[in-house]
Amino acid sequence: MTVSNIPGSPQAFYAFYCLYSYFIQSQGRKLTLSKICKTLYPTVEVDLEEKTSLFVTWKKKKHSKDEYQLRGCIGTFSKLPIDDGIQRFSLVSALEDTRFSPILETEVPLLKCYCNILQNFKVIYDSKKSIKENDIFNWTLGKHGIELRFRDPHSSKIKSATFLPDVMIEQCWDKTETFRNLIEKAGCWSNIDEIMDHYDQYFVDVVRYEGNKSSITYNQFKLVLDKISEK
């Protein structure tokens, strides 16, 4: 395996490595994102000084099928050093996503890891601006992720939720369905029609963004790990 055909990306490999190391105490010096970039992915441009928003997603292979189902996904819109952000959220998404039980060591060989670096954020709706300046549908399916903050009609609390760019395509949602599912994801199940029919009264802001996503399977990860162990 040459440098030109190393699978995955330095970000996805490092995210998988962080979880792998959590379960398996490897001998010798721990790998850093910097070493991974220089040793395995020298042609991939990664700004190691960058502070970025990111999400790490884990999916688990279904029995005897080349299909994967969601096992955990958590990230942040805060700007963190890329090395620290990947290291932190690779574990948080695997172990602390409350929708799922923590990933077990026995599941690791069935996993696929996705690392999504978020960029190009743009506010497309701001309740403080005029109608002419706002358009909740000013985004492209498959290209943009969406973050919604809205006021719960029942409690008046501000709630929020986001979907990464590929979710809408995977679920075959149009833009309206996306907003309805965002409202539900935020924990507001009984007032969806009211919120959508009068979104100008309830939406606080809508932000679109793009994601630079890479992925790596366990088998690919092990091939790369064995390669770096030889160096």
N, C-alpha and C positions, 0 to 999 in steps of 0.2 A: 504494500500500500504506500503510494507516494504522497507527498504533500498536496499535490494537485487534486487527488481524489479522496481526501479525508472527509468523511461524512459529517453532517451537522454544521455547527458554527461554534466559535469559541464561547459565546454566551450560553447556548443550549448545553454544550458539553460541560461547562463549569457548573451550571445549575444541577445537572445530573450528578456530577462529581460531589457536590456538597451534600446531597442526600445519601449517596453511596458511602461517603466518608462518615456520615452520621451513624450508619449502621455497622460499617466495617472499618475498624481502626487499621488503616494501612501503615505499613512500615516505612520509615524514612521521612523525608521532608514533604510537607503538604504542598499540593499544587496551588498556584495563584493564577488569577486570570491573566496576569502579565506573562507568566511563564507559558501558559497554554497558547496565548496569541503568538509569542515568539517562536515556540517550538513546533507547534502543529499547524497554525493558521497564519503564517507570515504574510500571505498575500491579502488577508482580510483586514480592512481598515477598521480599527476599534480605537476610539479615543479613551484611553484609560483614565484620563483626568476628568472625563465627562460626568456631570450630574444629571441623572435621567429618571423619568417615570417608567415603570415597568410592571409587567404581570408575568408570573410563572404558573404554568398549567401542567397538571399531571393527568394522563389518561392511562387506563389499564386495558390490556388486550383481553378480548372476550375469548371464551373457550373455543379452541380449534378454528378460529376465524381471524382474518386479517383486519379486524375492526376493533376500535378502541372506544371505551366509554369514560366519561369524565370521572376523575377521582379526587380532584382538588384544584382550585384556582383562586389565588389571592395576589394582589399587587398593591401598588400605591401610585397616586398622582403627585406625591411629593417628589422633589428632585433630590435623589441620593447619589453618592458616588457609585458608579456602575458596579464595581467589584463588591462593595458592601451590600448594595441593593439585591444583586443576584444571590449572594450568599444568604442573606436574611430571608428573602421570600421564597427561595427554593424549599426551605424547611417549613416556613409558616404555611405555605400552600399545601404541603404534603401532610402536615401534622396538626394544623389548627383550623382548617376549613370546617366550620360547624355543621355544614350540610352532610359531612361524611365522617366516618370513624378515621382515626389516624392511619396513614399507610404503614403497613407492617414490612419487616425485612423480607419475609417470604414472598411479598408481592413485587419486589424490585425487578426481578427478571421479566416481568410482564408489563413494565411501564414504558411510556413514551413521554418525553419532556418537551414542553414548548416554552420558549422564552420570547416574550413580546416587548420590544423596546418602543415606548410610545413617544410620538413627536407631532409637530404641526398642530398644536391645540388652537382652536378658534371658537369663541363664543358666538353662537348663532341666534341665541335668544337670551335677552336680559330684561326682566320685568320692569326695570327702571328706565328702559328706552321706549321709544315710540313704536307703534305698529309697523311703520315703514322700515324701521331699522332691524326688525326681527323676522325670522323665518325658520320655524322649527323643522322644516323639511329641506333646508339648505345643506344637504349632505348626500353622499352616494353610497348605496348598498354595496357591500363588499370592499369598499375603500376606507370608509370611516367607522370608527367606534363612536358610541354616544354615551355621554354622561348626563343624567337628568337630576335636577334638584327641584322638589315641588313641596307645596304645603298640604298636609293631610287635612281634608275637609272636616274630619271628625275631631282630631286632637289639636289641629293647627300647628303641629310640629313639622319641622323641615325634614323631609326624607330624601334619600338619594340612592341611585343605582346606576350601574354602567354595564354595557355589553361591548366586548371587543369586536373588531370589524368582521371576523369570520362567523360569529354567532348567528347573525341574521341570515346569512347564506345557508348555514347548516340547518337552521330551523325553517327555512323558506318563508320568512316573515317579510311583509312589506313595511313601509315606514310607520304607518299607523299602528300596525301590530307590534312593532318594536317598542313604541311608547307605551302601549297597553301592558306589555310584558315587563317593561322597566318599572312601571307603577306597581305591578304585582310583586316583582322581585324585591321592591323596597318594603314590602309588608303591608300594602294597602289593597285589600282584595274586594271590598264591598262598595267602593266609590269610584271605580274605574271610569264608568260612563260619565259620571258627573265631572270628573277631572278633565277628561278628553273633550267633552262638549263645551267646557268653559276653561280651557287651558290657560287663557289669558288671565284668569283670576287665581290660578293655582300654581302654574309653573313659575319657578324662581329664576332658573337659568338652564340653558341647554348648551353643552360644549361638544363639539365634534373633534376627533383626533385621528391620526393615522398610526398604524403599528408596523414595525419591522420585525416580523416573526420568523423564528427559526426553530427547528425541532431535531430531536435525535432519539432513536429507540435504544433500548437496553443493549441489544446485540451490537448496534453501531457504536455505542458508548464503550463497550468492552473492547472492541477492536481498536478503538482510538487509545484507550487506557493502556492496553498491552503495548501499543506502538510507543507511547511516551515512556513506558517503563524500560524499553530497550535502549533509550537514549542516555 
